Amino acid sequence: MAFAKVDNPKTEICKLRVTKDEKAALLIKAEECSMPLSEYLLAAGLKRQTRGRADVDAINLLREIAAGLKALHEVADDIHEEHLQRALDEVVQAIQRVWSEGARR
């Protein structure tokens, strides 16, 4: 498997000395964000946003719910448009809440 060419390839290596406990804690945090340790450390060091796995999972689940509601609307004739729209609006608001809360952590 070949890697894609990028304009600014990562060519530099940084070594970091940590205790066994610090490494374990960093690995846990990286795992919570579904990121490799090196990506997590880079994001944290550059103050980039990281998302916890629970946030990502919640957003994906909410997207699936929205897709299910849309599919239900396609096949069911007796669903009122305003009820469907209200449900979709609530899903969007929930996604926005999860996204905003994750950004504050």
C-alpha positions in Angstrom: 0.0 0.0 0.0 1.5 3.3 -1.1 1.0 6.5 0.8 -0.6 9.5 -1.0 1.7 12.3 -1.9 1.2 15.5 0.2 2.5 19.0 -0.2 4.0 19.1 3.3 5.1 15.6 4.3 5.9 14.8 7.9 9.6 14.2 7.9 10.7 15.2 11.4 10.8 13.0 14.4 10.2 14.2 18.0 11.2 12.1 20.9 9.5 12.6 24.3 10.5 11.2 27.7 7.6 10.4 30.0 7.0 8.2 33.0 5.2 4.9 32.6 2.2 6.5 34.2 2.2 9.5 32.0 2.5 7.4 28.9 -0.5 5.3 30.1 -2.5 8.4 30.7 -1.7 9.8 27.3 -2.6 6.5 25.6 -5.9 6.5 27.4 -6.7 10.1 26.3 -5.7 9.3 22.7 -7.9 6.2 22.8 -10.8 8.3 24.1 -10.4 10.5 21.0 -10.0 7.6 18.7 -6.6 8.9 17.7 -3.1 7.4 17.5 -0.9 8.7 20.2 1.3 10.8 17.9 -1.8 12.5 16.4 -3.2 13.2 19.8 0.0 14.7 21.1 0.3 16.9 18.0 -3.3 18.1 18.3 -2.9 18.7 22.1 0.4 20.5 21.7 -0.9 22.7 18.9 -4.1 23.4 20.8 -6.2 21.8 18.0 -9.6 20.4 18.8 -9.9 16.8 19.8 -13.2 14.9 20.1 -13.9 12.1 22.6 -15.1 8.8 21.1 -18.4 9.2 22.9 -18.9 12.5 21.1 -18.1 11.0 17.7 -20.3 8.0 18.4 -23.2 10.2 19.6 -23.0 12.3 16.5 -22.8 9.3 14.2 -25.8 7.7 16.0 -27.8 11.0 15.6 -27.0 11.1 11.9 -28.2 7.5 11.6 -31.5 8.5 13.4 -31.9 11.4 10.9 -31.3 9.1 8.0 -33.9 6.7 9.4 -36.4 9.4 9.8 -35.9 10.5 6.2 -36.2 6.9 5.0 -39.4 6.5 7.0 -40.8 9.6 5.4 -40.1 8.1 2.0 -42.1 4.9 2.6 -44.9 6.1 5.0 -47.7 8.2 3.7 -49.3 9.0 7.0 -46.4 10.9 8.6 -47.1 14.6 8.9 -44.5 16.9 7.4 -44.4 19.1 10.5 -43.8 16.1 12.9 -41.0 14.9 10.7 -39.4 18.3 10.4 -39.7 18.8 14.2 -37.9 15.5 14.8 -35.2 16.3 12.3 -34.7 19.7 13.9 -34.3 18.1 17.3 -31.7 15.7 15.9 -29.8 18.6 14.4 -30.0 20.5 17.7 -28.7 17.5 19.5 -25.8 17.1 17.1 -25.0 20.8 17.6 -25.1 20.4 21.4 -22.8 17.4 21.4 -20.4 19.2 19.0 -20.4 22.4 21.2 -19.9 20.5 24.5 -17.0 18.6 23.0 -15.4 21.8 21.9 -15.5 23.2 25.5 -13.7 20.2 27.0 
